[in-house]
Amino acid sequence: MLGSNPLKRRLEQGGCVYGMLNSVPTPWLVEMLGHAGYDFVVLDMEHLSVNPESVEHMIRAAECAGITPLVRVPGVNTGAIQLALDAGAMGVVVPRVESADQAREVVAAARFQPLGRRGITGGRTTGFGRLPLGDYLNRANDEILVVVMIESPLGVENIDAIVEVPGVDWILEGAMDLAHSLGVAPDTGHDSVRQALDRVAQACARAGRQFCAIPRAEGQHQRWRERGVASFLVGEDRGILFRRLRDLRTSFGPDSEVPATDAGGLPEDRKP
């Protein structure tokens, strides 16, 4: 059943929030992220083939671990936004938004009347009827986050109009795709990328929108904090897990001589 969004409450109280992009689609890992202290998780349906039932289970895992679940849909797609929210997501992340018209389309799909045109359903979001439908409609409009990603020069060019669209809550930067569009990939620290992100962050500050940064290099987190940024997507679980597993294996050194074993295959020093 849709409840209060702890992510919004923490920001309203002046806190700073940290999230993780989930690219290992398992409820177990989502639950672990919550217990590890992250404030939100972005379940990725843009680059992964995750079926709707799995997403619903991951949302349940987030709920039980106290971490706010957001779903990144494949694009400006009314059907995908509707499915994610009906599954219980506390917000949607929409990539490649490049105009105010696209932002308005996202809001219309994610909000109920009078803020949008989202279709009405019941199910788990109302506790199967425990929460009166009228109360749910109001709560959803208040609690659900609408996050749009700026990942192209056109999106940067139109950022002042995008942030003024009523119903848009956050702007999430997409520096890697932006660097690709600017012809400087994979250098997300290139001056052209940095200047574009600064322009986006400034537009958010003027409009009272949350700018969500992705620190990629030493000092970037502190730099954004000094500018008043309070929302951070700090990494992707898949890459973090791989690097940690690789580093752990490397810490034991290169392959060494295999110890002698008995007939049962156990090394001599490990026989019971």
N, C-alpha and C positions, 0 to 999 in steps of 0.2 A: 504494500500500500504506500502510495506517495506520501512522504512526510516532509519535514523541514529539511532544507538543503544546508548541511553543516559547512560546506565550502563558502556559501554566500554569507552565513552568519560570521564566520571567522574573518572574512574581509570587512564586513560591516563594523566589526569590533576593532579594526585597525591591525589585524594580524597579517602575516605573510603566508602564502600557500605554495605547496610544492607537489607536482604531479609526475606521473610516469606514463609513457606511451607503452601500451601492452601489445606486443607482437608475438607472444607465446600464448595462444588462445586456450587457456585452461583455467577453470574456476579456482583451482588450488593456488596458482600463482597470484591471481587477483586478490584472493584472501590474504596471502602472505604479504602483499604490498600494503594492505591496510594495517596489518599488525606491525609492519616495519615503520609505520608512522607517516606514510604519505597521505596527503589530503585528498587527492583525486587521481583517478586513473582514466586514461583515454583508451577505450577499446577500439582497435583499428579494424574497420571494415573497408577502408579504401584500398589497401595494398594486400590484404589477406582474404582468402576465401573461407569465411567463417559463417556457418549456417545460423539462422535466427534462433534456433533452440539453444545452441551453445552460447550465444550472446546473452540470452535470458538467464542461463545458469551463471554466467560470469557476473551479471548484474546482481543476482541473488547473493553471490559470494561477496561482492563489494558491500552490499547492505549489511550482511552479518558481521563484517570486519570494520564497519564504520568509515569507509572510504567512499567518496562521491564518484559514481560511475557516469562518465561521459562517453558517447559513441561517436567516432569519426566515420561519417557516412561517405560514400564514394564521390559525392559532388552535390550540386544544387538539385536535389532529387526529392520531390514531395513524398513519394512512396517510401523511400528509405528513411527519411526523417520520421515519418509517421510510425513505421515499424519499430524503430529504435525507442521512441518515446512510449509507445504502447507496451513495450517489453519492460519498461520501468526505468529507463535511463533518466538521470537527473539533468541531462543536457545533451546537445548535439554539437559536434565540431564539423564545420563544412569547409572543405578545401577549395582553393582556386576561386575565391570570390573576387570579382574585378570591377563591380559597379554597384551603385546604390540600388538599381533595379533588382539585381541578383540578391542583394542583402534583404530587400523587402520580400522577395519570393521565399527566402529562408524563414524569415519571421512569420510570414503568413502560414507556412507549413507547420511551424513549431508552436504557435500560439492559438488559443481558442478566441472566439469572438469576445469582446470587440477588437482585440489586438491582432487577430489573424483569422485563418480559415481552417484550422486543423479539424479533422473529423473526430466525432465523439464516439468513444467506446468505454466499456467497463473493464472487467477482468481484474488482473492482479493490481493494477494501478489504483483501483478503488477498494482493494481488499475484498473483491468479489461482491461489492455492494455494502460493505460495512461503512465506507465513507460515502455520504450522500453525493450524488453526481454533481449537484450545484456547488458543493464545497470543493469537490475535486477540481472542477473547472477553474475556480478562483485560485486554488492552491497551485495548480499547474502553471498558470500564468505568472504567479508570484515567484515560484521556486525554481522552475526550469531555466537553465542557462542556454543562451544562444551564442555560440562562439563561431566566428568566421575567420578563415585563414587568408592572409595576404601573402601571395607567393609569386607575384609577377610585377613587372614595371607598370602595367596598366592598373593593377590593384593599388599600387603606391600612388599613382597619379590621381586616382579617384578616392583616396582615403578620406579626405575631408567630407565628402558626401556620404561615404559608407558609414562613418562613425556617427553621423547625424540621424541615421535611420532608427526610428523608435522600435524598441524591442531587441536591438543588438546589445549584448552585455559585454563580451570580450572580443578583442582582436588578438589572434595568435599568429606570431610571425612564422614564416616558412623560409628561412634564410637559404637553405640548400637549393630549393627549387628557384628561388629568386636569383641566386648566384648563377644557376644554369641558364635562366632566361637572360641574364646580363652578359653571358659569355665568359664568366670568370670561375665557373665551377671547377673543382670543389672548394674554392677559397671563400668560405663564408665570412672571413675577416677582411676581405677586399674593401677598399675605400668606398666603392660604389654600393656595395651591400650595406656597409655600416651607415652610410648617409641615408639610404632608403629606409632602414630600420629606425633611424633617428626621426625621420619625417613621420613615420607611422606612429611611433611612440608620442611624439609631440601632438599629433592630431588627437590621439586618445586622451591625453591629458587635458586638452582644451575642451573636449566634448564630455569629459567625465566618464569615459569608458576604461575598463581594465585592459592594459596591454600585457599580454603574457609572453615573456621572453624565454628563450632556450639558450642558457649559457653553454658555450662550447669551448671556451678557452679560459685560462687562469685570469682572474680579474674582472671577467664580464659580469658575474653575479654582483660583485661589490659595486661596479659601475652602474648597473641598473638600479640597485637598491638606493644609491645616492641620488638617483633621479626620481625616486618615489615609486618605482615599480614594485608590486607586491605579489605578482603571480608568475610562477616559473614552472615550465616543463623541463625536468632536469635530465631526461634521458629516455632510452628505449630498453626494456628489459632484455630483449634478445641479445643485443650487443653487449650489455653489461654482463650477462650470464656467460657469454662466450669468452669474453676477455678474462673474467675471473677464473673460469675453468682452464683456459689456456695457461694463465699465469701460475695457477696451482700446479699443473702438470710440469711446467718448466722449472718450478722451484725445486723439483726432485732431481734435476740434472738430466743429461743425455742418457740414452739407453746404456745399461751396464750389463755385465755378464750375468746370465740367468743362473741362479743357484741350483745345485744338484737337487733332484727330487727322488722320492722313493717310488715304488711301483704304483702307488695310489695317486701320484702327481703332486703331492705336497712337498714344498721345500723342506730340507732336513731340519731347519730351525723353526718350522711351523707345524710339525707333526704333533698331534695331541698327546 
